[in-house]
Amino acid sequence: MLSLLQYVVRNRFAGLVVVLFAAGMWAGVQYLEYVEFEVTRCFLWAGLRPTLSAHVKLKLLERSLAAAANVEQCWSALESTARSLGYSHMTARIAGRQLATARDRPRNCAFWQMRLNLPGEDYVNITQSGVSGERPVLLIPFVELVSRVLPGKLIELEAAPVPLPAQSAPRNSSTRTVISSDCAAPSVNPATAS
């Protein structure tokens, strides 16, 4: 390759030489029929692209969980990512609430199931159907992300102050008498206090 690059720099017809060399290399690889080259080609087209796409989905899940303002948004992010990664069914208990994806298959045809226990009694359960025809991807990275991000987010949501419902401004009282909270103390009237 270095000699070809040196040749390209010095010669005007170098482009033709490089094209001929690449064509000869491709024909040689095809003629030798090495299994490694076939597997590499399959991996690049059938394996690498879906894996990269799944990693992008996991990154988006992490961002969605970090931005979630309540348990419903956490569940929505988990559910949509699980569906896009090819998981058949998911159930969970998050912050004491039972949640589940819609079942589109009978209960007795599970192929495999994985349970992620979270702090307290919370969990995430993923079930894959053997008849669904879906190819689930990146189960372990999904579980690791959920176990790393979700417990902290639930603690954050639990500690967040609950906003009070909007109310109209309180009216000022027209009462002029102030009553002390101490039962033994007499009432104080600001108009007559000295």
Protein Blocks (a to p, Z undefined) as FASTA:
>chain_A
ZZmmmmmmmpmklmmmmmmmmmmmmmmmmmnopaklmmmmmmmmmmmmmmmmmmmmmmmm
mmmmmmpcbfklmmmmmmmmmmmnopabdcddeehiacddddfbdfklcfbdcddddehj
bdcdddddfklopacehklmmmmmmmmmmmmmmmmmmmpccdddddddddddfbfbdcdf
bfkbccddfklpZZ
